[in-house]
Amino acid sequence: MAEQEVLDQLKTELYGLLDETFSNVHGHYLDKHTSLFETLATISAEEASQPVGDRCATLAAQVNHIRVYIEVLERYMRGEEVGQTDWAASWRVSGVDDTEWASLKERLDVAYQSIRATMRGGTNGDREDAMSGTLAILVHTAYHLGEIRQALCTIKR
């Protein structure tokens, strides 16, 4: 198999895993109805506002942090100057009402749709960091999806 064919196959698989993580479970590693957006759809604003422990973030903060991470990585993948990111600020979301919770989820979806367009479009060209950025978003989001799903075991007792 030629090098370009291998890269194309890798991209296809990577995009499939990213799709599974965020929205459409294909059975590669998640159970049905456990993608990030499917999971978030089951969480009320009240539940999203509850920290799991004294030193734990709320689920709303988890969602905000994932969004900020995606936005920063997208700028990086486009070759833009990223500068210093205030990661602590991405976690400073506590209590949310229904409107704020809906807005957080919508902003995450907008960031996800934007990064998908960047990955599939020509905006990242042949940049070497495009592949590493995509992998980082996949792994980072899968980690937080696991944290959110574990937290729900406590929140939804």
C-alpha positions in Angstrom: 0.0 0.0 0.0 1.4 3.4 -1.0 2.1 5.9 1.8 -0.7 8.2 0.7 -3.2 5.3 0.8 -2.1 4.5 4.3 -2.5 8.2 5.4 -5.9 8.3 3.7 -7.0 5.1 5.5 -5.7 6.5 8.8 -7.6 9.7 8.4 -10.8 7.8 7.6 -10.4 5.7 10.7 -9.5 8.7 12.8 -12.5 10.7 11.7 -14.7 7.6 12.3 -13.5 7.4 15.9 -14.0 11.1 16.4 -17.5 10.8 15.0 -18.2 8.0 17.5 -16.8 9.9 20.4 -19.0 13.0 19.7 -22.2 11.8 18.1 -22.6 8.5 16.2 -21.6 5.3 17.9 -20.3 2.8 15.4 -19.4 0.2 18.0 -15.6 0.7 17.7 -15.3 1.4 21.4 -18.5 2.8 22.8 -21.8 1.2 23.6 -25.0 2.4 21.8 -26.3 5.8 23.0 -23.1 6.7 24.9 -21.4 9.3 22.6 -20.7 12.7 24.2 -23.7 14.5 22.7 -26.1 11.5 23.4 -24.8 11.5 27.0 -25.2 15.3 27.4 -28.8 15.1 26.1 -29.6 13.0 29.2 -28.3 15.6 31.7 -30.4 18.3 33.2 -29.0 21.8 34.1 -29.4 20.9 37.7 -27.3 17.7 37.3 -24.8 19.6 35.2 -24.3 22.0 38.1 -23.4 19.4 40.7 -19.8 18.8 41.4 -19.1 15.1 42.1 -16.9 15.9 45.1 -15.3 18.8 47.0 -12.4 19.1 44.6 -14.3 18.2 41.4 -15.6 20.3 38.6 -19.2 20.3 37.5 -20.3 18.6 34.4 -21.0 22.0 32.9 -17.3 22.9 33.5 -16.3 19.6 31.8 -18.3 20.6 28.7 -16.8 24.1 28.7 -13.3 22.8 29.1 -13.8 20.4 26.2 -15.0 23.3 24.0 -12.1 25.5 24.9 -9.6 22.7 24.2 -11.1 22.1 20.8 -11.0 25.8 19.9 -7.4 26.1 21.0 -6.4 23.0 19.0 -8.2 24.2 16.0 -6.2 27.5 16.0 -3.0 25.4 16.4 -4.0 23.1 13.5 -4.6 26.1 11.3 -1.1 27.4 12.1 -2.4 30.4 14.0 -0.6 31.8 17.0 -2.2 30.3 20.1 -0.3 32.0 22.9 -1.0 31.3 26.5 -4.3 29.7 27.3 -5.9 30.2 30.7 -6.9 26.6 31.3 -8.1 27.3 34.8 -10.7 29.7 33.4 -12.1 26.9 31.2 -13.0 25.1 34.4 -14.8 28.0 36.1 -18.3 27.0 35.4 -20.5 26.0 38.3 -24.2 26.4 38.5 -26.1 26.7 35.2 -29.8 27.2 34.5 -31.6 25.5 31.5 -30.7 28.3 29.1 -27.0 28.4 30.1 -26.8 24.6 29.9 -28.3 24.6 26.4 -25.9 27.3 25.4 -22.9 25.4 26.7 -23.9 22.3 24.7 -24.6 24.4 21.6 -21.2 26.1 21.8 -19.6 22.7 22.1 -21.4 21.5 19.0 -20.4 24.6 17.1 -16.7 24.0 18.1 -17.0 20.4 17.0 -18.6 21.2 13.7 -15.9 23.8 13.1 -13.0 21.4 13.8 -14.6 18.8 11.6 -14.7 21.3 8.8 -11.1 22.3 9.4 -10.0 18.6 9.4 -11.8 17.7 6.3 -11.2 21.0 4.4 -8.1 22.5 3.0 -7.7 24.9 5.9 -5.0 22.8 7.5 -3.3 21.8 4.3 -0.5 19.3 4.7 0.4 20.6 8.2 2.0 17.9 10.3 0.3 19.2 13.4 -3.2 18.5 11.8 -2.9 14.8 12.5 -1.5 15.2 16.0 -4.2 17.9 16.7 -6.9 15.5 15.6 -5.5 12.7 17.7 -5.2 15.0 20.7 -8.9 16.1 20.4 -10.0 12.5 20.1 -8.1 11.3 23.1 -8.8 14.3 25.3 -12.5 14.2 24.5 -12.8 10.4 25.1 -11.1 10.9 28.5 -13.6 13.6 29.5 -16.5 11.6 28.2 -15.4 8.8 30.5 -15.2 11.3 33.4 -18.7 12.6 32.7 -20.2 9.1 32.4 -18.5 8.1 35.7 -19.7 11.3 37.4 -23.3 10.4 36.3 -23.1 7.2 38.4 -22.9 9.5 41.4 -25.1 12.3 40.3 -28.0 10.1 39.0 -28.1 7.7 42.0 
